[in-house]
Amino acid sequence: MKLKLLSVALILFMTQLSSSAAISVERTMSPDYLLNNGYSKQIYDSIHVTRARALGEPYYSSEEIKEQNMKKKFKVLKKIQAYIDPAIDDYSFYHHDISPEPSYKDF
């Protein structure tokens, strides 16, 4: 009886060891890990923007890079559309200096 109880306890202990596998922080921030666990691309971008700001590094999402490579007339039209419709993201949320003084950039 003691041997059976000991073997059951040992089996239960061993199954708990294998289920508590460690995952590094770098792996949990990878796009594959985030997308496979149900997070969106926007969450991935916000995580990396926040991390880059904490480290003092520049980071631009793929949509921002596409917008930076647009022709000037399309950029102007997009800025006008973003001014008219506040639901359109103009990517100024992450890339601005917080200042208590109001300025023309705060529209």
C-alpha positions as a Markdown table, in Angstrom:
| # | Residue | x | y | z |
|---|---|---|---|---|
| 1 | Met | 0.0 | 0.0 | 0.0 |
| 2 | Lys | 2.8 | 2.4 | 0.9 |
| 3 | Leu | 4.6 | 1.5 | -2.4 |
| 4 | Lys | 1.4 | 2.2 | -4.4 |
| 5 | Leu | 0.9 | 5.5 | -2.6 |
| 6 | Leu | 4.5 | 6.5 | -3.1 |
| 7 | Ser | 4.4 | 5.6 | -6.8 |
| 8 | Val | 1.2 | 7.6 | -7.4 |
| 9 | Ala | 2.7 | 10.6 | -5.5 |
| 10 | Leu | 5.9 | 10.3 | -7.6 |
| 11 | Ile | 3.9 | 10.1 | -10.9 |
| 12 | Leu | 1.8 | 13.2 | -9.9 |
| 13 | Phe | 5.0 | 15.1 | -8.9 |
| 14 | Met | 6.7 | 14.2 | -12.2 |
| 15 | Thr | 3.7 | 15.4 | -14.3 |
| 16 | Gln | 3.8 | 18.7 | -12.5 |
| 17 | Leu | 7.5 | 19.2 | -13.3 |
| 18 | Ser | 6.9 | 18.8 | -17.0 |
| 19 | Ser | 4.0 | 21.2 | -17.1 |
| 20 | Ser | 5.9 | 24.1 | -15.5 |
| 21 | Ala | 8.2 | 24.7 | -18.4 |
| 22 | Ala | 9.9 | 28.1 | -18.4 |
| 23 | Ile | 9.5 | 30.5 | -21.3 |
| 24 | Ser | 11.9 | 33.4 | -21.7 |
| 25 | Val | 10.6 | 37.0 | -21.8 |
| 26 | Glu | 12.1 | 37.4 | -25.3 |
| 27 | Arg | 10.1 | 34.5 | -26.5 |
| 28 | Thr | 6.8 | 35.8 | -25.0 |
| 29 | Met | 7.3 | 39.1 | -26.9 |
| 30 | Ser | 7.9 | 37.4 | -30.3 |
| 31 | Pro | 5.3 | 37.9 | -33.0 |
| 32 | Asp | 4.8 | 34.2 | -33.5 |
| 33 | Tyr | 4.1 | 33.6 | -29.8 |
| 34 | Leu | 1.7 | 36.5 | -29.5 |
| 35 | Leu | -0.2 | 35.7 | -32.6 |
| 36 | Asn | -0.5 | 32.0 | -31.8 |
| 37 | Asn | -1.9 | 32.8 | -28.3 |
| 38 | Gly | -4.7 | 34.9 | -29.7 |
| 39 | Tyr | -3.2 | 38.4 | -29.5 |
| 40 | Ser | -3.5 | 40.8 | -32.4 |
| 41 | Lys | -0.8 | 42.6 | -34.4 |
| 42 | Gln | -1.7 | 45.9 | -32.7 |
| 43 | Ile | -0.9 | 44.4 | -29.3 |
| 44 | Tyr | 2.5 | 43.2 | -30.7 |
| 45 | Asp | 3.2 | 46.7 | -32.0 |
| 46 | Ser | 2.1 | 48.4 | -28.7 |
| 47 | Ile | 4.3 | 46.0 | -26.7 |
| 48 | His | 7.3 | 46.7 | -28.9 |
| 49 | Val | 6.7 | 50.5 | -29.0 |
| 50 | Thr | 6.5 | 50.5 | -25.2 |
| 51 | Arg | 9.7 | 48.4 | -24.9 |
| 52 | Ala | 11.6 | 50.6 | -27.3 |
| 53 | Arg | 10.5 | 53.7 | -25.4 |
| 54 | Ala | 11.7 | 52.2 | -22.2 |
| 55 | Leu | 15.1 | 51.4 | -23.8 |
| 56 | Gly | 15.3 | 54.7 | -25.6 |
| 57 | Glu | 15.3 | 53.1 | -29.0 |
| 58 | Pro | 13.3 | 54.1 | -32.1 |
| 59 | Tyr | 10.6 | 51.7 | -33.2 |
| 60 | Tyr | 8.2 | 52.0 | -36.1 |
| 61 | Ser | 5.4 | 49.5 | -36.9 |
| 62 | Ser | 5.0 | 48.1 | -40.4 |
| 63 | Glu | 2.1 | 50.4 | -41.0 |
| 64 | Glu | 4.1 | 53.5 | -40.0 |
| 65 | Ile | 6.9 | 52.5 | -42.4 |
| 66 | Lys | 4.3 | 52.2 | -45.2 |
| 67 | Glu | 3.0 | 55.6 | -44.4 |
| 68 | Gln | 6.5 | 57.1 | -44.3 |
| 69 | Asn | 7.2 | 55.7 | -47.7 |
| 70 | Met | 4.0 | 57.2 | -49.3 |
| 71 | Lys | 4.1 | 60.1 | -51.7 |
| 72 | Lys | 3.7 | 63.5 | -50.3 |
| 73 | Lys | 0.3 | 64.2 | -51.8 |
| 74 | Phe | -1.1 | 61.0 | -50.2 |
| 75 | Lys | 0.4 | 61.9 | -46.9 |
| 76 | Val | -1.3 | 65.3 | -47.0 |
| 77 | Leu | -4.6 | 63.7 | -47.9 |
| 78 | Lys | -4.2 | 61.1 | -45.1 |
| 79 | Lys | -3.5 | 63.9 | -42.6 |
| 80 | Ile | -6.6 | 65.8 | -43.7 |
| 81 | Gln | -8.7 | 62.6 | -43.4 |
| 82 | Ala | -7.2 | 62.0 | -39.9 |
| 83 | Tyr | -8.1 | 65.5 | -38.9 |
| 84 | Ile | -11.6 | 65.1 | -40.1 |
| 85 | Asp | -12.1 | 61.6 | -38.8 |
| 86 | Pro | -10.6 | 61.1 | -35.3 |
| 87 | Ala | -11.0 | 57.3 | -35.6 |
| 88 | Ile | -8.2 | 57.1 | -38.1 |
| 89 | Asp | -4.8 | 56.4 | -36.5 |
| 90 | Asp | -2.1 | 58.8 | -37.5 |
| 91 | Tyr | 0.5 | 57.1 | -35.3 |
| 92 | Ser | 1.1 | 60.3 | -33.3 |
| 93 | Phe | 0.0 | 58.6 | -30.1 |
| 94 | Tyr | 3.3 | 56.8 | -29.4 |
| 95 | His | 5.7 | 59.2 | -31.0 |
| 96 | His | 5.2 | 62.5 | -29.3 |
| 97 | Asp | 6.8 | 64.3 | -26.4 |
| 98 | Ile | 4.5 | 65.0 | -23.6 |
| 99 | Ser | 4.5 | 68.7 | -22.8 |
| 100 | Pro | 2.2 | 70.6 | -20.4 |
| 101 | Glu | 2.2 | 73.5 | -22.8 |
| 102 | Pro | -0.5 | 73.4 | -25.6 |
| 103 | Ser | 0.8 | 73.7 | -29.1 |
| 104 | Tyr | -0.5 | 73.4 | -32.7 |
| 105 | Lys | 0.3 | 69.7 | -32.8 |
| 106 | Asp | -2.4 | 69.0 | -30.2 |
| 107 | Phe | -5.3 | 69.3 | -32.7 |
